[in-house]
């Protein structure tokens, strides 16, 4: 019998689960990896971007129990997000928060 030649294992064969978006697995302070743990990513996105005059109640309820709520709010404030519910706050509430911080 002849032996089957084996190719060497590439040095990059291992994929860190953080880069796959595995919830609950993320390094501290590493960009946007918090989004993998965001409850909004596991629910209907329309609740977080209601039409003008629409209710924000459902989105805010989900945000209350989200473990990455503060990271989400920080992101929205740093990137001047103008639409949607981020970190449990509407655009109007985020504007007021920015105004009060000055």
Biopython code that builds the backbone (N, CA, C, O; Angstrom):
import numpy as np
from Bio.PDB.StructureBuilder import StructureBuilder

atoms = [
    (1, "UNK", "N", (0.829, -1.177, 0.000)),
    (1, "UNK", "CA", (0.000, 0.000, 0.000)),
    (1, "UNK", "C", (0.876, 1.245, 0.000)),
    (1, "UNK", "O", (1.919, 1.300, 0.652)),
    (2, "UNK", "N", (0.435, 2.208, -0.727)),
    (2, "UNK", "CA", (1.190, 3.453, -0.740)),
    (2, "UNK", "C", (0.551, 4.426, 0.251)),
    (2, "UNK", "O", (-0.663, 4.440, 0.459)),
    (3, "UNK", "N", (1.397, 5.212, 0.833)),
    (3, "UNK", "CA", (0.915, 6.216, 1.796)),
    (3, "UNK", "C", (0.394, 7.439, 1.074)),
    (3, "UNK", "O", (0.942, 7.861, 0.056)),
    (4, "UNK", "N", (-0.676, 8.004, 1.618)),
    (4, "UNK", "CA", (-1.238, 9.234, 1.058)),
    (4, "UNK", "C", (-0.458, 10.401, 1.652)),
    (4, "UNK", "O", (-0.359, 10.533, 2.871)),
    (5, "UNK", "N", (0.090, 11.238, 0.790)),
    (5, "UNK", "CA", (0.839, 12.381, 1.330)),
    (5, "UNK", "C", (-0.113, 13.357, 2.029)),
    (5, "UNK", "O", (-1.223, 13.603, 1.557)),
    (6, "UNK", "N", (0.328, 13.896, 3.134)),
    (6, "UNK", "CA", (-0.460, 14.857, 3.899)),
    (6, "UNK", "C", (0.152, 16.241, 3.766)),
    (6, "UNK", "O", (1.362, 16.431, 3.892)),
    (7, "UNK", "N", (-0.708, 17.179, 3.512)),
    (7, "UNK", "CA", (-0.254, 18.564, 3.448)),
    (7, "UNK", "C", (-0.055, 19.053, 4.873)),
    (7, "UNK", "O", (-0.782, 18.635, 5.774)),
    (8, "UNK", "N", (0.907, 19.919, 5.090)),
    (8, "UNK", "CA", (1.094, 20.464, 6.436)),
    (8, "UNK", "C", (-0.143, 21.263, 6.863)),
    (8, "UNK", "O", (-0.833, 21.852, 6.031)),
    (9, "UNK", "N", (-0.403, 21.270, 8.148)),
    (9, "UNK", "CA", (-1.531, 22.029, 8.682)),
    (9, "UNK", "C", (-1.176, 23.507, 8.629)),
    (9, "UNK", "O", (-0.122, 23.914, 9.118)),
    (10, "UNK", "N", (-2.064, 24.322, 8.030)),
    (10, "UNK", "CA", (-1.760, 25.760, 7.955)),
    (10, "UNK", "C", (-1.699, 26.376, 9.349)),
    (10, "UNK", "O", (-2.387, 25.931, 10.267)),
    (11, "UNK", "N", (-0.885, 27.381, 9.492)),
    (11, "UNK", "CA", (-0.721, 28.019, 10.795)),
    (11, "UNK", "C", (-1.977, 28.762, 11.231)),
    (11, "UNK", "O", (-2.137, 29.040, 12.419)),
    (12, "UNK", "N", (-2.870, 29.089, 10.306)),
    (12, "UNK", "CA", (-4.071, 29.834, 10.653)),
    (12, "UNK", "C", (-5.324, 28.941, 10.657)),
    (12, "UNK", "O", (-6.425, 29.422, 10.387)),
    (13, "UNK", "N", (-5.166, 27.683, 10.954)),
    (13, "UNK", "CA", (-6.293, 26.745, 10.901)),
    (13, "UNK", "C", (-7.344, 27.023, 11.965)),
    (13, "UNK", "O", (-8.515, 26.699, 11.768)),
    (14, "UNK", "N", (-6.951, 27.616, 13.089)),
    (14, "UNK", "CA", (-7.888, 27.868, 14.176)),
    (14, "UNK", "C", (-8.587, 29.204, 13.970)),
    (14, "UNK", "O", (-7.937, 30.216, 13.712)),
    (15, "UNK", "N", (-9.905, 29.207, 14.084)),
    (15, "UNK", "CA", (-10.679, 30.439, 13.973)),
    (15, "UNK", "C", (-11.214, 30.762, 15.357)),
    (15, "UNK", "O", (-11.960, 29.982, 15.948)),
    (16, "UNK", "N", (-10.827, 31.909, 15.858)),
    (16, "UNK", "CA", (-11.288, 32.353, 17.171)),
    (16, "UNK", "C", (-12.799, 32.515, 17.140)),
    (16, "UNK", "O", (-13.317, 33.185, 16.246)),
    (17, "UNK", "N", (-13.534, 31.917, 18.100)),
    (17, "UNK", "CA", (-14.994, 32.010, 18.084)),
    (17, "UNK", "C", (-15.524, 33.441, 18.138)),
    (17, "UNK", "O", (-16.655, 33.694, 17.722)),
    (18, "UNK", "N", (-14.730, 34.371, 18.638)),
    (18, "UNK", "CA", (-15.161, 35.765, 18.681)),
    (18, "UNK", "C", (-15.438, 36.264, 17.268)),
    (18, "UNK", "O", (-16.399, 37.001, 17.045)),
    (19, "UNK", "N", (-14.614, 35.873, 16.330)),
    (19, "UNK", "CA", (-14.783, 36.336, 14.969)),
    (19, "UNK", "C", (-15.935, 35.635, 14.258)),
    (19, "UNK", "O", (-16.341, 36.046, 13.171)),
    (20, "UNK", "N", (-16.451, 34.595, 14.860)),
    (20, "UNK", "CA", (-17.619, 33.911, 14.321)),
    (20, "UNK", "C", (-18.903, 34.447, 14.929)),
    (20, "UNK", "O", (-19.990, 34.056, 14.504)),
    (21, "UNK", "N", (-18.806, 35.325, 15.907)),
    (21, "UNK", "CA", (-19.983, 35.907, 16.524)),
    (21, "UNK", "C", (-20.663, 34.993, 17.521)),
    (21, "UNK", "O", (-21.889, 35.002, 17.626)),
    (22, "UNK", "N", (-19.901, 34.209, 18.249)),
    (22, "UNK", "CA", (-20.486, 33.318, 19.242)),
    (22, "UNK", "C", (-20.921, 34.139, 20.451)),
    (22, "UNK", "O", (-20.082, 34.761, 21.104)),
    (23, "UNK", "N", (-22.238, 34.153, 20.766)),
    (23, "UNK", "CA", (-22.707, 34.934, 21.913)),
    (23, "UNK", "C", (-22.025, 34.505, 23.205)),
    (23, "UNK", "O", (-21.822, 33.316, 23.451)),
    (24, "UNK", "N", (-21.681, 35.474, 24.012)),
    (24, "UNK", "CA", (-21.067, 35.188, 25.308)),
    (24, "UNK", "C", (-19.560, 35.040, 25.265)),
    (24, "UNK", "O", (-18.922, 34.939, 26.313)),
    (25, "UNK", "N", (-18.976, 35.024, 24.073)),
    (25, "UNK", "CA", (-17.528, 34.867, 23.941)),
    (25, "UNK", "C", (-16.975, 36.086, 23.230)),
    (25, "UNK", "O", (-17.181, 36.255, 22.028)),
    (26, "UNK", "N", (-16.273, 36.939, 23.969)),
    (26, "UNK", "CA", (-15.687, 38.136, 23.365)),
    (26, "UNK", "C", (-14.590, 38.681, 24.251)),
    (26, "UNK", "O", (-14.688, 38.606, 25.476)),
    (27, "UNK", "N", (-13.551, 39.227, 23.654)),
    (27, "UNK", "CA", (-12.513, 39.868, 24.454)),
    (27, "UNK", "C", (-13.012, 41.223, 24.934)),
    (27, "UNK", "O", (-13.906, 41.814, 24.328)),
    (28, "UNK", "N", (-12.443, 41.700, 26.000)),
    (28, "UNK", "CA", (-12.830, 43.005, 26.533)),
    (28, "UNK", "C", (-12.361, 44.114, 25.597)),
    (28, "UNK", "O", (-11.273, 44.045, 25.026)),
    (29, "UNK", "N", (-13.194, 45.127, 25.452)),
    (29, "UNK", "CA", (-12.867, 46.332, 24.683)),
    (29, "UNK", "C", (-12.321, 46.038, 23.290)),
    (29, "UNK", "O", (-11.318, 46.619, 22.874)),
    (30, "UNK", "N", (-12.977, 45.146, 22.583)),
    (30, "UNK", "CA", (-12.500, 44.799, 21.248)),
    (30, "UNK", "C", (-13.512, 45.225, 20.186)),
    (30, "UNK", "O", (-14.216, 44.386, 19.625)),
    (31, "UNK", "N", (-13.582, 46.496, 19.918)),
    (31, "UNK", "CA", (-14.410, 47.010, 18.845)),
    (31, "UNK", "C", (-15.885, 46.713, 18.982)),
    (31, "UNK", "O", (-16.512, 47.086, 19.974)),
    (32, "UNK", "N", (-16.434, 46.048, 17.997)),
    (32, "UNK", "CA", (-17.871, 45.814, 17.929)),
    (32, "UNK", "C", (-18.276, 44.394, 18.295)),
    (32, "UNK", "O", (-19.407, 43.995, 18.014)),
    (33, "UNK", "N", (-17.400, 43.625, 18.908)),
    (33, "UNK", "CA", (-17.749, 42.240, 19.228)),
    (33, "UNK", "C", (-18.897, 42.141, 20.209)),
    (33, "UNK", "O", (-19.511, 41.081, 20.329)),
    (34, "UNK", "N", (-19.204, 43.221, 20.917)),
    (34, "UNK", "CA", (-20.346, 43.220, 21.828)),
    (34, "UNK", "C", (-21.639, 42.954, 21.076)),
    (34, "UNK", "O", (-22.601, 42.465, 21.668)),
    (35, "UNK", "N", (-21.685, 43.261, 19.800)),
    (35, "UNK", "CA", (-22.909, 43.085, 19.024)),
    (35, "UNK", "C", (-23.352, 41.626, 18.955)),
    (35, "UNK", "O", (-24.538, 41.346, 18.782)),
    (36, "UNK", "N", (-22.406, 40.696, 19.088)),
    (36, "UNK", "CA", (-22.757, 39.283, 19.097)),
    (36, "UNK", "C", (-23.596, 38.896, 20.295)),
    (36, "UNK", "O", (-24.313, 37.896, 20.247)),
    (37, "UNK", "N", (-23.521, 39.671, 21.378)),
    (37, "UNK", "CA", (-24.290, 39.395, 22.592)),
    (37, "UNK", "C", (-25.543, 40.258, 22.699)),
    (37, "UNK", "O", (-26.309, 40.112, 23.651)),
    (38, "UNK", "N", (-25.761, 41.138, 21.755)),
    (38, "UNK", "CA", (-26.899, 42.056, 21.814)),
    (38, "UNK", "C", (-28.208, 41.306, 21.594)),
    (38, "UNK", "O", (-28.352, 40.553, 20.632)),
    (39, "UNK", "N", (-29.148, 41.521, 22.489)),
    (39, "UNK", "CA", (-30.450, 40.859, 22.370)),
    (39, "UNK", "C", (-31.203, 41.323, 21.123)),
    (39, "UNK", "O", (-31.987, 40.563, 20.554)),
    (40, "UNK", "N", (-30.970, 42.560, 20.699)),
    (40, "UNK", "CA", (-31.662, 43.062, 19.513)),
    (40, "UNK", "C", (-31.268, 42.272, 18.264)),
    (40, "UNK", "O", (-32.056, 42.157, 17.325)),
    (41, "UNK", "N", (-30.061, 41.734, 18.255)),
    (41, "UNK", "CA", (-29.611, 40.949, 17.106)),
    (41, "UNK", "C", (-30.345, 39.615, 17.026)),
    (41, "UNK", "O", (-30.302, 38.939, 15.997)),
    (42, "UNK", "N", (-31.009, 39.240, 18.097)),
    (42, "UNK", "CA", (-31.715, 37.957, 18.154)),
    (42, "UNK", "C", (-33.229, 38.154, 18.056)),
    (42, "UNK", "O", (-33.985, 37.195, 18.215)),
    (43, "UNK", "N", (-33.678, 39.381, 17.798)),
    (43, "UNK", "CA", (-35.105, 39.685, 17.734)),
    (43, "UNK", "C", (-35.424, 40.453, 16.455)),
    (43, "UNK", "O", (-34.551, 40.681, 15.617)),
    (44, "UNK", "N", (-36.673, 40.841, 16.320)),
    (44, "UNK", "CA", (-37.132, 41.568, 15.149)),
    (44, "UNK", "C", (-36.541, 42.978, 15.119)),
    (44, "UNK", "O", (-36.817, 43.771, 16.019)),
    (45, "UNK", "N", (-35.741, 43.308, 14.116)),
    (45, "UNK", "CA", (-35.104, 44.633, 14.070)),
    (45, "UNK", "C", (-36.109, 45.769, 13.906)),
    (45, "UNK", "O", (-35.801, 46.910, 14.250)),
    (46, "UNK", "N", (-37.289, 45.487, 13.396)),
    (46, "UNK", "CA", (-38.269, 46.553, 13.205)),
    (46, "UNK", "C", (-38.700, 47.186, 14.514)),
    (46, "UNK", "O", (-39.098, 48.350, 14.537)),
    (47, "UNK", "N", (-38.626, 46.433, 15.609)),
    (47, "UNK", "CA", (-38.988, 46.992, 16.916)),
    (47, "UNK", "C", (-38.019, 48.099, 17.317)),
    (47, "UNK", "O", (-38.391, 49.002, 18.067)),
    (48, "UNK", "N", (-36.787, 48.042, 16.829)),
    (48, "UNK", "CA", (-35.759, 49.005, 17.215)),
    (48, "UNK", "C", (-35.702, 50.209, 16.281)),
    (48, "UNK", "O", (-35.001, 51.183, 16.556)),
    (49, "UNK", "N", (-36.434, 50.141, 15.190)),
    (49, "UNK", "CA", (-36.504, 51.249, 14.240)),
    (49, "UNK", "C", (-37.973, 51.494, 13.885)),
    (49, "UNK", "O", (-38.390, 51.295, 12.744)),
    (50, "UNK", "N", (-38.752, 51.930, 14.888)),
    (50, "UNK", "CA", (-40.184, 52.147, 14.631)),
    (50, "UNK", "C", (-40.412, 53.327, 13.688)),
    (50, "UNK", "O", (-39.586, 54.234, 13.587)),
    (51, "UNK", "N", (-41.538, 53.290, 13.011)),
    (51, "UNK", "CA", (-41.895, 54.417, 12.143)),
    (51, "UNK", "C", (-42.176, 55.631, 13.009)),
    (51, "UNK", "O", (-42.450, 55.507, 14.202)),
    (52, "UNK", "N", (-42.106, 56.783, 12.410)),
    (52, "UNK", "CA", (-42.333, 58.032, 13.150)),
    (52, "UNK", "C", (-43.664, 57.945, 13.899)),
    (52, "UNK", "O", (-44.704, 57.649, 13.309)),
    (53, "UNK", "N", (-43.616, 58.202, 15.190)),
    (53, "UNK", "CA", (-44.797, 58.129, 16.024)),
    (53, "UNK", "C", (-45.093, 56.731, 16.552)),
    (53, "UNK", "O", (-46.011, 56.548, 17.350)),
    (54, "UNK", "N", (-44.306, 55.731, 16.102)),
    (54, "UNK", "CA", (-44.518, 54.360, 16.545)),
    (54, "UNK", "C", (-44.002, 54.138, 17.958)),
    (54, "UNK", "O", (-43.228, 54.938, 18.484)),
    (55, "UNK", "N", (-44.435, 53.054, 18.558)),
    (55, "UNK", "CA", (-44.052, 52.755, 19.936)),
    (55, "UNK", "C", (-42.616, 52.227, 20.034)),
    (55, "UNK", "O", (-42.162, 51.448, 19.195)),
    (56, "UNK", "N", (-41.927, 52.668, 21.068)),
    (56, "UNK", "CA", (-40.568, 52.189, 21.358)),
    (56, "UNK", "C", (-40.570, 51.248, 22.556)),
    (56, "UNK", "O", (-39.519, 50.768, 22.982)),
    (57, "UNK", "N", (-41.749, 50.990, 23.091)),
    (57, "UNK", "CA", (-41.889, 50.223, 24.332)),
    (57, "UNK", "C", (-41.255, 48.827, 24.247)),
    (57, "UNK", "O", (-40.519, 48.429, 25.150)),
    (58, "UNK", "N", (-41.534, 48.084, 23.170)),
    (58, "UNK", "CA", (-41.020, 46.716, 23.042)),
    (58, "UNK", "C", (-39.490, 46.714, 22.978)),
    (58, "UNK", "O", (-38.842, 45.907, 23.644)),
    (59, "UNK", "N", (-38.921, 47.605, 22.187)),
    (59, "UNK", "CA", (-37.462, 47.678, 22.059)),
    (59, "UNK", "C", (-36.820, 48.016, 23.403)),
    (59, "UNK", "O", (-35.827, 47.402, 23.793)),
    (60, "UNK", "N", (-37.380, 48.980, 24.099)),
    (60, "UNK", "CA", (-36.820, 49.386, 25.390)),
    (60, "UNK", "C", (-36.934, 48.263, 26.421)),
    (60, "UNK", "O", (-36.063, 48.111, 27.277)),
    (61, "UNK", "N", (-38.004, 47.483, 26.336)),
    (61, "UNK", "CA", (-38.169, 46.346, 27.245)),
    (61, "UNK", "C", (-37.059, 45.317, 27.008)),
    (61, "UNK", "O", (-36.510, 44.762, 27.959)),
    (62, "UNK", "N", (-36.739, 45.070, 25.758)),
    (62, "UNK", "CA", (-35.671, 44.127, 25.414)),
    (62, "UNK", "C", (-34.327, 44.676, 25.895)),
    (62, "UNK", "O", (-33.511, 43.932, 26.438)),
    (63, "UNK", "N", (-34.100, 45.952, 25.702)),
    (63, "UNK", "CA", (-32.838, 46.583, 26.117)),
    (63, "UNK", "C", (-32.611, 46.482, 27.632)),
    (63, "UNK", "O", (-31.474, 46.358, 28.085)),
    (64, "UNK", "N", (-33.688, 46.537, 28.402)),
    (64, "UNK", "CA", (-33.558, 46.496, 29.863)),
    (64, "UNK", "C", (-32.793, 45.273, 30.352)),
    (64, "UNK", "O", (-32.066, 45.355, 31.342)),
    (65, "UNK", "N", (-32.947, 44.145, 29.674)),
    (65, "UNK", "CA", (-32.279, 42.925, 30.137)),
    (65, "UNK", "C", (-31.059, 42.555, 29.298)),
    (65, "UNK", "O", (-30.519, 41.459, 29.441)),
    (66, "UNK", "N", (-30.624, 43.457, 28.429)),
    (66, "UNK", "CA", (-29.477, 43.185, 27.564)),
    (66, "UNK", "C", (-28.172, 43.466, 28.307)),
    (66, "UNK", "O", (-27.999, 44.532, 28.899)),
    (67, "UNK", "N", (-27.271, 42.512, 28.270)),
    (67, "UNK", "CA", (-26.009, 42.655, 29.015)),
    (67, "UNK", "C", (-25.008, 43.586, 28.347)),
    (67, "UNK", "O", (-24.008, 43.954, 28.965)),
    (68, "UNK", "N", (-25.252, 43.974, 27.107)),
    (68, "UNK", "CA", (-24.324, 44.891, 26.424)),
    (68, "UNK", "C", (-24.976, 46.253, 26.170)),
    (68, "UNK", "O", (-24.584, 46.981, 25.259)),
    (69, "UNK", "N", (-25.958, 46.577, 26.976)),
    (69, "UNK", "CA", (-26.687, 47.830, 26.812)),
    (69, "UNK", "C", (-25.761, 49.045, 26.874)),
    (69, "UNK", "O", (-25.895, 49.961, 26.062)),
    (70, "UNK", "N", (-24.842, 49.065, 27.809)),
    (70, "UNK", "CA", (-23.959, 50.237, 27.943)),
    (70, "UNK", "C", (-23.016, 50.364, 26.748)),
    (70, "UNK", "O", (-22.752, 51.476, 26.289)),
    (71, "UNK", "N", (-22.504, 49.241, 26.237)),
    (71, "UNK", "CA", (-21.639, 49.290, 25.059)),
    (71, "UNK", "C", (-22.419, 49.817, 23.855)),
    (71, "UNK", "O", (-21.900, 50.592, 23.052)),
    (72, "UNK", "N", (-23.669, 49.382, 23.747)),
    (72, "UNK", "CA", (-24.542, 49.813, 22.656)),
    (72, "UNK", "C", (-24.789, 51.322, 22.727)),
    (72, "UNK", "O", (-24.682, 52.025, 21.722)),
    (73, "UNK", "N", (-25.114, 51.804, 23.904)),
    (73, "UNK", "CA", (-25.354, 53.238, 24.072)),
    (73, "UNK", "C", (-24.091, 54.039, 23.790)),
    (73, "UNK", "O", (-24.146, 55.072, 23.122)),
    (74, "UNK", "N", (-22.956, 53.572, 24.293)),
    (74, "UNK", "CA", (-21.685, 54.256, 24.012)),
    (74, "UNK", "C", (-21.438, 54.346, 22.512)),
    (74, "UNK", "O", (-21.039, 55.391, 21.997)),
    (75, "UNK", "N", (-21.680, 53.235, 21.817)),
    (75, "UNK", "CA", (-21.482, 53.208, 20.364)),
    (75, "UNK", "C", (-22.371, 54.248, 19.682)),
    (75, "UNK", "O", (-21.913, 54.999, 18.821)),
    (76, "UNK", "N", (-23.651, 54.283, 20.077)),
    (76, "UNK", "CA", (-24.595, 55.212, 19.461)),
    (76, "UNK", "C", (-24.189, 56.664, 19.708)),
    (76, "UNK", "O", (-24.296, 57.502, 18.812)),
    (77, "UNK", "N", (-23.728, 56.957, 20.907)),
    (77, "UNK", "CA", (-23.317, 58.317, 21.235)),
    (77, "UNK", "C", (-22.044, 58.710, 20.494)),
    (77, "UNK", "O", (-21.933, 59.826, 19.987)),
    (78, "UNK", "N", (-21.085, 57.791, 20.433)),
    (78, "UNK", "CA", (-19.817, 58.078, 19.758)),
    (78, "UNK", "C", (-19.995, 58.234, 18.252)),
    (78, "UNK", "O", (-19.255, 58.981, 17.611)),
    (79, "UNK", "N", (-20.982, 57.525, 17.683)),
    (79, "UNK", "CA", (-21.180, 57.534, 16.235)),
    (79, "UNK", "C", (-22.380, 58.367, 15.802)),
    (79, "UNK", "O", (-22.799, 58.317, 14.646)),
    (80, "UNK", "N", (-22.928, 59.133, 16.742)),
    (80, "UNK", "CA", (-24.032, 60.033, 16.463)),
    (80, "UNK", "C", (-25.156, 59.342, 15.681)),
    (80, "UNK", "O", (-25.632, 59.850, 14.666)),
    (81, "UNK", "N", (-25.565, 58.170, 16.184)),
    (81, "UNK", "CA", (-26.673, 57.440, 15.558)),
    (81, "UNK", "C", (-27.931, 58.281, 15.648)),
    (81, "UNK", "O", (-28.307, 58.725, 16.733)),
    (82, "UNK", "N", (-28.573, 58.500, 14.538)),
    (82, "UNK", "CA", (-29.728, 59.391, 14.476)),
    (82, "UNK", "C", (-31.056, 58.648, 14.480)),
    (82, "UNK", "O", (-32.101, 59.261, 14.697)),
    (83, "UNK", "N", (-31.034, 57.359, 14.247)),
    (83, "UNK", "CA", (-32.277, 56.612, 14.136)),
    (83, "UNK", "C", (-32.239, 55.382, 15.026)),
    (83, "UNK", "O", (-31.180, 54.802, 15.262)),
    (84, "UNK", "N", (-33.393, 54.999, 15.509)),
    (84, "UNK", "CA", (-33.528, 53.748, 16.232)),
    (84, "UNK", "C", (-33.274, 53.851, 17.725)),
    (84, "UNK", "O", (-32.875, 54.889, 18.254)),
    (85, "UNK", "N", (-33.523, 52.733, 18.375)),
    (85, "UNK", "CA", (-33.296, 52.587, 19.806)),
    (85, "UNK", "C", (-31.918, 51.962, 19.982)),
    (85, "UNK", "O", (-31.641, 50.894, 19.435)),
    (86, "UNK", "N", (-31.075, 52.612, 20.728)),
    (86, "UNK", "CA", (-29.715, 52.139, 20.999)),
    (86, "UNK", "C", (-29.479, 52.237, 22.498)),
    (86, "UNK", "O", (-29.677, 53.302, 23.083)),
    (87, "UNK", "N", (-29.071, 51.171, 23.115)),
    (87, "UNK", "CA", (-28.797, 51.201, 24.549)),
    (87, "UNK", "C", (-30.019, 51.570, 25.367)),
    (87, "UNK", "O", (-29.892, 52.094, 26.474)),
    (88, "UNK", "N", (-31.195, 51.303, 24.834)),
    (88, "UNK", "CA", (-32.426, 51.576, 25.558)),
    (88, "UNK", "C", (-32.946, 52.993, 25.436)),
    (88, "UNK", "O", (-33.933, 53.352, 26.077)),
    (89, "UNK", "N", (-32.280, 53.812, 24.605)),
    (89, "UNK", "CA", (-32.705, 55.210, 24.456)),
    (89, "UNK", "C", (-33.065, 55.522, 23.012)),
    (89, "UNK", "O", (-32.458, 55.001, 22.076)),
    (90, "UNK", "N", (-34.059, 56.379, 22.850)),
    (90, "UNK", "CA", (-34.439, 56.859, 21.521)),
    (90, "UNK", "C", (-33.477, 57.969, 21.103)),
    (90, "UNK", "O", (-32.659, 58.429, 21.900)),
    (91, "UNK", "N", (-33.584, 58.387, 19.854)),
    (91, "UNK", "CA", (-32.731, 59.486, 19.381)),
    (91, "UNK", "C", (-32.979, 60.737, 20.209)),
    (91, "UNK", "O", (-32.026, 61.431, 20.563)),
    (92, "UNK", "N", (-34.209, 61.037, 20.522)),
    (92, "UNK", "CA", (-34.531, 62.226, 21.339)),
    (92, "UNK", "C", (-33.864, 62.113, 22.715)),
    (92, "UNK", "O", (-33.302, 63.090, 23.209)),
    (93, "UNK", "N", (-33.923, 60.941, 23.329)),
    (93, "UNK", "CA", (-33.319, 60.746, 24.656)),
    (93, "UNK", "C", (-31.795, 60.824, 24.586)),
    (93, "UNK", "O", (-31.154, 61.336, 25.504)),
    (94, "UNK", "N", (-31.220, 60.317, 23.500)),
    (94, "UNK", "CA", (-29.756, 60.403, 23.351)),
    (94, "UNK", "C", (-29.326, 61.846, 23.132)),
    (94, "UNK", "O", (-28.296, 62.271, 23.656)),
    (95, "UNK", "N", (-30.108, 62.611, 22.356)),
    (95, "UNK", "CA", (-29.807, 64.028, 22.144)),
    (95, "UNK", "C", (-29.807, 64.769, 23.473)),
    (95, "UNK", "O", (-28.907, 65.563, 23.748)),
    (96, "UNK", "N", (-30.818, 64.509, 24.296)),
    (96, "UNK", "CA", (-30.924, 65.160, 25.614)),
    (96, "UNK", "C", (-29.729, 64.761, 26.488)),
    (96, "UNK", "O", (-29.164, 65.604, 27.186)),
    (97, "UNK", "N", (-29.347, 63.489, 26.451)),
    (97, "UNK", "CA", (-28.211, 63.012, 27.237)),
    (97, "UNK", "C", (-26.934, 63.746, 26.816)),
    (97, "UNK", "O", (-26.150, 64.166, 27.667)),
    (98, "UNK", "N", (-26.728, 63.898, 25.520)),
    (98, "UNK", "CA", (-25.538, 64.625, 25.012)),
    (98, "UNK", "C", (-25.585, 66.084, 25.433)),
    (98, "UNK", "O", (-24.574, 66.657, 25.840)),
    (99, "UNK", "N", (-26.755, 66.675, 25.333)),
    (99, "UNK", "CA", (-26.915, 68.086, 25.692)),
    (99, "UNK", "C", (-26.637, 68.300, 27.193)),
    (99, "UNK", "O", (-25.960, 69.255, 27.573)),
    (100, "UNK", "N", (-27.164, 67.407, 28.034)),
    (100, "UNK", "CA", (-26.969, 67.524, 29.467)),
    (100, "UNK", "C", (-25.519, 67.264, 29.892)),
    (100, "UNK", "O", (-25.082, 67.729, 30.945)),
    (101, "UNK", "N", (-24.782, 66.518, 29.066)),
    (101, "UNK", "CA", (-23.392, 66.184, 29.399)),
    (101, "UNK", "C", (-22.451, 67.360, 29.144)),
    (101, "UNK", "O", (-21.341, 67.395, 29.676)),
    (102, "UNK", "N", (-22.886, 68.309, 28.343)),
    (102, "UNK", "CA", (-22.028, 69.450, 27.975)),
    (102, "UNK", "C", (-21.999, 70.480, 29.051)),
    (102, "UNK", "O", (-21.330, 71.503, 28.909)),
]
sb = StructureBuilder()
sb.init_structure("model")
sb.init_model(0)
sb.init_chain("A")
sb.init_seg("    ")
for serial, (resi, resn, name, xyz) in enumerate(atoms, 1):
    if name == "N":
        sb.init_residue(resn, " ", resi, " ")
    sb.init_atom(name, np.array(xyz, "f"), 0.0, 1.0, " ", f" {name:<3s}", serial, name[0])
structure = sb.get_structure()
